[in-house]
Amino acid sequence: MARQASHAGSWYSDDALELREELDGWLKGSGLPKKPDARAVIAPHAGYRYSGRCAAFAFANIDPQVVSRVFILGPSHHHYTRKCALSRTSVYKTPLGDLPIDLDVYRELKETGQFEEMRVDVDEAEHSMEMHLPYLAKVFSGVPVKIVPILVGTLSSESEALYGRLLAKYLDDPSNFFSVSSDFCHWGSRFGYTYYDKKRGPIYKSIEALDKCGMDIIESKNPEAFKSYLDEYENTICGRHPIGVLLHMIQDCNTKLELRFLQYEQSSHCKTSRDSSVSYASAVITVEC
C-alpha cells in the first residue's frame, strides 16, 4: 500500500521537472556543502512558496553517500494522539520518485509497544512529513534510501523523554539521519497568538526576537530549558514535540553532537494587529569536532 503525494499540485508542484529545478535552485542558492558528519536537521513544512527556500538550508547538508536511512519526525496537525504513530503503508510517493519505508525498523519500533498505527486517511491528510519528502527524493536521486516516518502526537515531557531514549541508538549510527519537521511562530489573531514586546520595535522584530530566543535554547540542547521557554512565552512552534524528542535523543545518545541554526525567515513582516505571519527556521545537527 502506498501513501499518495496528497499535497502535490497545491502545496508544491506536481510537475517533476519544475519541482526538480526549483529544489535544485534553492539547494545551490544555500551555498552549503554536503556534511558527512551531519546526523539530523530541523526544517520547515509550509507550502514551498513560503518555506521552500529556507528548507534548503537544512537539506543541503545531507550527504547521500553516507546516509541510507532517514527518520522523519513530524507533528500531527489534524489527528489527536498522546503517542507517536507509524504509517500503515510501505512506500511514500513523491513527484520525484517513491521512497520506501524501512519495514524492519518499523517492526523494531512496534515491538516496543509505544507506537500506534495511523489510518491511511490520517497519514495523507498530514503535511508535516510530506513537505520534507520531495527534498529527500531530490537529495537521494539515484541513491538507494529508506525512510522511517513517525507522526509525533501531543506528548507530555515524560513521553518526549521516553521516545528520545527509544530513538537515541539510531542517532548514533552515521548511516541514519533524522529530518525533524517544524515551523516556528504563528503570529496573528487567526492563530490566537499576538505576543508583542514593544521594546523590540515593529511587531515582526518582536516575533524574530521571540523565535531567536527559542532557537538559542534549542541550540543549547537542553529539553528542560526548551519546555520552560514554551511555558513562559507559549510560542506557537508547531513542531515543539518533535524538537523535544530530538533534544532528548541528543542527550541520550553516545555521540557528542552540535546543533546550529543556519537560516531564519518569516512569511511576511507583521506591522499591525491585523497582520499575520509564520516563521521558518532551518538547523543542522553535526558530530562535534
URHU-V551470 format. One record per residue. N is the residue number from 1. PHI is phi in degrees with one decimal (NA if undefined). Layout:
# URHU-V551470
N&PHI  N&PHI
This chain:
# URHU-V551470
1&NA  2&-114.6  3&-86.9  4&-75.9  5&-79.6  6&-69.9  7&-103.7  8&-67.4  9&91.0  10&-130.5  11&-81.7  12&-158.1  13&-67.9  14&-97.1  15&-91.7  16&-58.5  17&-64.3  18&-62.4  19&-64.6  20&-61.2  21&-66.2  22&-64.7  23&-64.9  24&-61.4  25&-63.2  26&-68.4  27&-63.0  28&-65.8  29&-65.0  30&-67.3  31&69.8  32&-98.3  33&-82.8  34&-66.3  35&-116.0  36&-60.5  37&-95.9  38&-75.3  39&-116.0  40&-163.8  41&-137.9  42&-112.1  43&-143.9  44&-74.7  45&-140.9  46&-82.5  47&-54.5  48&-63.2  49&-64.2  50&-98.7  51&-121.4  52&-60.8  53&-66.2  54&-62.6  55&-61.6  56&-60.7  57&-68.4  58&-89.5  59&-70.9  60&-64.5  61&-77.6  62&-71.4  63&-103.8  64&-68.3  65&-79.0  66&-102.3  67&-92.4  68&-125.4  69&-146.5  70&-121.3  71&-83.9  72&-116.6  73&-110.0  74&-126.5  75&-72.6  76&-95.2  77&-92.8  78&-120.3  79&-110.1  80&-87.6  81&-152.1  82&-96.7  83&-126.1  84&-101.4  85&-131.2  86&-112.9  87&-72.2  88&-90.5  89&-92.5  90&-115.7  91&-152.6  92&-107.3  93&-88.7  94&-139.3  95&-62.1  96&-102.0  97&126.2  98&-84.0  99&-118.1  100&-74.5  101&-82.1  102&-79.1  103&-71.0  104&-67.4  105&-67.5  106&-55.4  107&-62.9  108&-59.8  109&-66.5  110&-62.3  111&-67.4  112&-72.9  113&76.9  114&-104.2  115&-117.5  116&-90.9  117&-113.0  118&-84.8  119&-66.5  120&-63.9  121&-66.8  122&-66.2  123&-57.0  124&-77.5  125&-76.3  126&-79.8  127&-103.4  128&-63.1  129&-88.2  130&-58.3  131&-69.2  132&-87.8  133&-65.4  134&-60.5  135&-62.5  136&-65.0  137&-62.1  138&-69.6  139&-63.0  140&-97.9  141&-56.6  142&81.4  143&-120.4  144&-65.7  145&-150.1  146&-116.7  147&-119.2  148&-130.8  149&-73.3  150&-131.8  151&-80.5  152&-101.2  153&-82.4  154&-81.4  155&-93.1  156&-74.8  157&-58.9  158&-65.6  159&-70.1  160&-57.9  161&-66.1  162&-61.8  163&-67.8  164&-60.8  165&-66.2  166&-64.1  167&-95.6  168&-57.5  169&-63.4  170&-72.6  171&-69.1  172&-71.3  173&-88.2  174&-64.6  175&-81.6  176&-98.5  177&-142.2  178&-116.8  179&-111.2  180&-102.3  181&-100.3  182&-161.0  183&-93.9  184&-107.4  185&-57.0  186&-101.4  187&-111.1  188&133.9  189&-62.7  190&-69.5  191&-99.3  192&69.0  193&-143.1  194&-134.8  195&-55.8  196&-145.9  197&-98.0  198&-62.5  199&-64.8  200&-83.9  201&100.7  202&-59.9  203&-54.4  204&-64.6  205&-74.0  206&-65.6  207&-62.4  208&-61.1  209&-63.2  210&-63.0  211&-62.9  212&-70.0  213&-62.3  214&-64.8  215&-64.1  216&-61.4  217&-68.9  218&-61.3  219&-63.0  220&-74.2  221&64.2  222&-108.6  223&-63.8  224&-68.4  225&-66.0  226&-65.2  227&-62.3  228&-62.2  229&-61.0  230&-64.4  231&-63.8  232&-75.3  233&-103.6  234&53.4  235&-57.5  236&-83.7  237&-83.6  238&-73.5  239&-100.5  240&-58.5  241&-74.5  242&-57.9  243&-65.3  244&-59.6  245&-61.5  246&-58.9  247&-63.1  248&-69.2  249&-59.9  250&-61.8  251&-67.2  252&-96.5  253&-79.8  254&-92.8  255&-99.0  256&-80.4  257&-122.4  258&-114.1  259&-116.9  260&-141.4  261&-81.2  262&-115.7  263&-154.5  264&-140.6  265&-144.7  266&-126.9  267&-65.4  268&-162.8  269&-99.3  270&-74.2  271&-123.8  272&-132.5  273&-67.5  274&-84.2  275&-82.0  276&-149.8  277&-158.9  278&-126.3  279&-99.1  280&-132.6  281&-144.9  282&-123.7  283&-134.7  284&-126.9  285&-114.7  286&-125.3  287&-70.5  288&-64.6  289&-70.9
